[in-house]
Amino acid sequence: MLPHDIDTAEEGLDPQDWDAMRALGHKMLDDLFDQWRGVRDRPIWQPIPDDVKARLHVPLPHEPQSPESIYEDYLRDVLQYPMGNTHPRFWGWVIGTGTPLGVLAEMLAAGLNPNMGGGEHAAAYVESQVIEWCKEMLGYAPDASGLLVSGGSMANLVGLTVARNAMAGYNIRAEGVGASAHKMTVYTSREVHSSVQRGVEMLGLGSDALRYIPVNEKLQIVVEALEEALAQDKAAGMKPICIVGNAGTVNTGAFDDLNALADICARENIWFHVDGAFGALAALAPELRPLVDGMTRADSIAFDMHKWMYMPYEIGCTLVRDRKRHYDAFTLTPDYLTHAVRGAAAGEIWFSDYGIQLSRGFRALKAWMSIKEHGIDKYGRMIRQNVEQAQYLADLVDAAPELERMAPVSLNIVCFRYRVDGMSDEALNALNEELLIRIHEHAVAVPSYTRLNGRYAIRVAISNQRSRREDFDLFVRETLRLGRALAAEN
Ligand SMILES: Cc1ncc(COP(=O)(O)O)c(C=O)c1O
């Protein structure tokens, strides 16, 4: 019996006025389509005014607000100040554009709202299907296991975890890294993405255990230097467990000699992990496939679909050749999650056995729909188009005496700087840093930056399905104009 003073009126969170919510939903979709179709004409980026920031910093709401007015808040305070990556001239970091169907798929995924940790439901088969396709499109081992994750960082962490556990030589899950008789070491090029160091740190190996090997003029790992480091470490009693090869480095898109790395791993019985966050997808374009030669010999591969497959955030993938080792690295089944043989708690694969997350979203749906929508050959053509655009931009840069290219263009990344005769590297660093900010503030484009041998470089990374050649013409024209103005000020 309930005490008399308890209010038994029950509530839910569905709309009180379904028709109004439906109308709002339709308006949101209509607005989205208008935004997509007009994206080229909107400012790519603009500074966020203080009053907007103030409205995004208010106390916790206790009282309800109508969905219509919340949407107005979004239109006024969020939509107007985007990162810019749906725009054709966004080439910062390595960030994808998204596609309309990908976005709609996200909405449907949220509507179905499955928990992708496990169970017997169709969404789990969709994820399995996407993983099968991922293996096929990269030409990877058909028996491999896989997991969709939030992105490249997580994909690397999952791969490195399996590597550590598989190569430790004892039950590291039970005994921990401290029980290792020898310090475990990992090898990669100096150009590797920071997520690999973060992964090594999180696995308790310590960043000192990550050996950064020098690179050659093409920014590929120097294999002889790697061999030397391995020999020295072994002589000093270390236990090399993993080599991380790069298929497309973040700075310049360089590819290591993956076959050479695979040979060393086979000879030394070391795990071979490839970070192919975006570069792995060069496998989709027949002309670019030679770049990833050797990648399919990896024990694990990490890559993303929110970068060079242009899907909305977040979606990455880890593939692991040895399914059992992958499973053994993560599986942990408390009583309440015991997998049943029939009913809703059955299911062939529980993805929670293959990664860190128990509760997981249905990110597979956007991949399933997008790959069906375009067919994998179209992705190959889009990737090749971006690579050709990088070459086109490199040619524009090379043809402009005031611009200096800073690195070879191995793939889709062009690094360059504005130069002024007689100016020191230090002064040029400052000038180019300011130039990049002005390029952003004048809403010309959004490239990002890096440092190559201590020199500041404006970095254009093209993983944008909306860019066209005229965007690069405009970009170079405006960069020269802003650069000249800055040089005159200096
Ligand atoms: C080569 C490489 N690896 C890993 C990552 C990390 O991927 P994410 O940002 O999806 O975590 C990136 C991101 O740019 C990358 O370029």
The ligand as an SDF file (V2000), in Angstrom:
LIG
                    3D

 16 16  0  0  0  0  0  0  0  0999 V2000
   46.7370    8.9900  -38.4000 C   0  0  0  0  0  0  0  0  0  0  0  0
   45.7000    9.2330  -37.3480 C   0  0  0  0  0  0  0  0  0  0  0  0
   45.5340    8.3340  -36.3690 N   0  0  0  0  0  0  0  0  0  0  0  0
   44.6080    8.5070  -35.3990 C   0  0  0  0  0  0  0  0  0  0  0  0
   43.8120    9.6130  -35.3750 C   0  0  0  0  0  0  0  0  0  0  0  0
   42.7960    9.7800  -34.2700 C   0  0  0  0  0  0  0  0  0  0  0  0
   41.5150    9.6130  -34.7900 O   0  0  0  0  0  0  0  0  0  0  0  0
   40.2240   10.1980  -34.0240 P   0  0  0  0  0  0  0  0  0  0  0  0
   40.3750   11.6710  -34.0780 O   0  0  0  0  0  0  0  0  0  0  0  0
   39.0980    9.6920  -34.8530 O   0  0  0  0  0  0  0  0  0  0  0  0
   40.2370    9.6650  -32.6450 O   0  0  0  0  0  0  0  0  0  0  0  0
   43.9590   10.5860  -36.3670 C   0  0  0  0  0  0  0  0  0  0  0  0
   43.1470   11.8110  -36.3360 C   0  0  0  0  0  0  0  0  0  0  0  0
   43.3110   12.7060  -37.1250 O   0  0  0  0  0  0  0  0  0  0  0  0
   44.9210   10.3870  -37.3760 C   0  0  0  0  0  0  0  0  0  0  0  0
   45.0830   11.2740  -38.3650 O   0  0  0  0  0  0  0  0  0  0  0  0
  1  2  1  0
  2  3  1  0
  2 15  2  0
  3  4  2  0
  4  5  1  0
  5  6  1  0
  5 12  2  0
  6  7  1  0
  7  8  1  0
  8  9  2  0
  8 10  1  0
  8 11  1  0
 12 13  1  0
 12 15  1  0
 13 14  2  0
 15 16  1  0
M  END
$$$$
